[in-house]
Every structure is written in C-alpha cells, then in structure tokens.
Amino acid sequence: MKKDKYKVVIAGLAHVHINDVAKHFSDNPRIDLSACADTEPIVKEIKVGPYTREWNVDYCCKNYNLKRYGDYRKMLDEEKPDLCVVNSENAYHVEITEECAKRGIGVCIEKPMATTLSDGLKMYRIAKTYGTLLMVNWPITWNAGMHTIKRLIESGKAGDVIEIKTRMGHTGPLGPGAKHKIAETAAPMTEIEKARTWWHQHVCGGGAMADYCCYGAILAYWFAGCNAVAVNGMRVNSITTMGDAEDNAVMMVRFPNCYALLEGTWTTYNHTFKSPIVYCTNGSIVGDYKSDKVIFYNTEGQVEEIPNEPLPKKLVDISEAYVHHMDTGEPLHYTTQPEFNLDALAILDAGIRSSDSGKTELVDNIHWRIG
C-alpha cells in the first residue's frame, strides 16, 4: 500500500556499510528513519574506533537523529515500521528476518544474504510463509558500470563469455587507512583488537570469502546468465592470524559454458586492480567498480570506452528502489530479489564448503538442500 512516508528502522549496526546505507534512507524525503537497535555481540569487541559496532551506533544516532533501543524486538513492537534494515553480523540474518516477518515487517538485508545456503533458504521460506518483503542490498546494483557490462554481454558484441574474473578488497573493514564512504578513517588496531571483532570470527559469519567473494559470486552469476555447477575454494590467513577467519580467499567456479575466478582480499593497499573483467570470444570487457568505467578491448587491438547509460531513479540507491517498489508494486531489480540471491549464494556456499573439505564441491540448489 502506497504511503506518503514509509517508516524504517535499523536492526544490527555491526556492518560498516550501515553508515552509508542509513544516509540513503535518512536523506530520502519519502522515508521516516526513526530508530535503531544493535544485536547482542557474539564476540565482545575490546576497542571502540571508527567503523567498530559501538562507533557505528553512535555515528548513526547522532547524524541521523535516531532513537536508540537496547532490544531490537522491543523496537519492532513499539515503532511498527514498514521496513527493517539489517546490518548485523551475518550470523544474525535468519533470526532478525524471522522476528520481522512474524510482525509483518519487510526486511532489507545487507549483502551477502547469508553465508550458507541453508540459512538463505530459511530466510526465503520465512518471508514466503508470512508474505513479507525480503530484499538484499548490493552496492553493485546501484553501479552504472556493472549494468553496462551486462548490456554489452547481452548485445553479443563481445561474443561468448569464456571467463569472469573479480578481485575485490582493501586492507580489511577495520584495516589501516580503511574508509567507507564517509570522512572517517579506521583507527590503528592491534592484532588482538582486530581479532576480537566479528569480521575475524567464523562463528559470526566473518572472513574475506564471505565479505568479498560474495560480490564475485553475484557478478559471475549475473554475467554468466546461468547456474554454476561446481566450486574449488581456498581460504588463507596471511597477516591476521589471531582471528580464526581468513583475510584472503579465492574461488574457482565452473559454469556449464564458462568459468569464473573470484578473489577477495583484506591485505591490499590502495586500489591496485580493475574488477570485474569478462574475457569473451570477441574481446575483453574491463570494468572498474570504483570509477564506473567500462573498457572493451576487441580482438583487432582496438580499445573502446563504453559509455554508461544513466540509471533510472529506482536504481540510484537502496532507498529509492524500496520506495519505487512500494509505490508501484513493480518488482525490485532482480539482483536484490531473494530468488536471484539464493542461486548466487549457492556459489559462495560451495566455495566455503570446498575451502574446508579441500575438494571440489557441487553447487547445491533449492531442490537439493533440505536444511
């Protein structure tokens, strides 16, 4: 039902993206961003600094004039929002989705949807059971360059896709010099302090594979245009050995007619790589998700910059997408829909299983996976 304003709250502020995501909702004149509540930390942080969870709470409350609750369930009951934005550690995604759904509240999950296909399926089934909205926020959905790459592939100009390569990362969510779209820079942390954040604990859903190979999984599925078959994964802890989650990861993904190499890193300084790159039979498409530029190198040695088409208002950011969907009833962009995300999550799930088993793992699907 269309409203003059939609009430939105935030449950979980552990993810660094919340500062930027909250700004989109706060700035939207059709949104009443009213309150927030953090989740109970699974591991207790021992330092407060830029982008740590307590800092995120303070930043959002101060900058977006939010009422702070101690319990997100109480917040849901008292605020009665239309939508709950979830930026908790990944391990809480299922629980918060269910608490919202049984109250008839829509959910916007910060990427990735989950870190296991089983959890993703639980969320999907919960939303379907209660008939509530479930959407996933991917920064790449609002990136004009990524849409340009997809159009170029679909046009046939580049030929058939052979390989999709992504390398994404930085020094870590709380690493040296880290900035997340606001002016603040992460404060120096000791290895013990860093390890005592959810990012570096697998029990919380942390690790570079979940954080960055998830981007590669969704881009590879988007650009390949079909379901993956199998994955080889490897996780490495290069310099943050006090935590039990990896700081570098790679996945080799087999599709029926192409393959993908997906890398995630928390040990790379500055922007030293272009990503994604799509190698095709008639040339190569080089994208830069930082600058939105897309370059096509054809087989005759010619280099062409492919102009981006302006994105419609409904693809400017997550808040505009939500308002448009609620106003019109039109479907959200498919990269935000749970069905698309389950197929992409199946790739990440197989990569994580492979990194543990040391074997090639088949990519499960909604029919194979019971749990």
Secondary structure, DSSP 8 states (H G I E B T S, - for coil): ---SSEEEEEE---STTHHHHHHHHHH-TTEEEEEEE----SS--S---TTSHHHHHHHHHHHHT-EEES-HHHHHHHH--SEEEE-S-GGGHHHHHHHHHTTT-EEEEESSS-SSHHHHHHHHHHHHHHT--EEEE-GGGG-HHHHHHHHHHHHTTT-SEEEEEEEEE-S-TTSTT---SSS-------HHHHHTSGGG-GGGT-SHIIIIIHHHHHHHHHHH-S---EEEEEEE-SS-TTSSS-SEEEEEEE-SS-EEEEEEESS--S------EEEETTEEEEE-TTT--EEEEETTS-EEE-------GGGS-HHHHHHHHHHH-----GGGSHHHHHHHHHHHHHHHHHHHHSS-EE---TTT---
